């Protein structure tokens, strides 16, 4: 029996003094967020997955991220959304 494959992926890279996470679906960028503290990487990844699921994305991975978000309600440092990243 073949394992189901996820069509979404998150890749995190370091650029300057920021950590940038990119959510892709079938190699197409869906969302992008950045944080300044390494400890906030998990938070931004869960936040992107949460919004992907809220807006109708079909993924068990994203659905479970909505439940886990209550464990860490706020990031520790400054976080930038996709809109803030495109402005800068």
Secondary structure, DSSP 8 states (H G I E B T S, - for coil): ------SEEEEEEEETTEEEEEEEETTEEEEEEEESSGGGHHHHHHHHHHHHHHTT---HHHHHHHHHGGGS-S-SS-EE-HHHHHH-
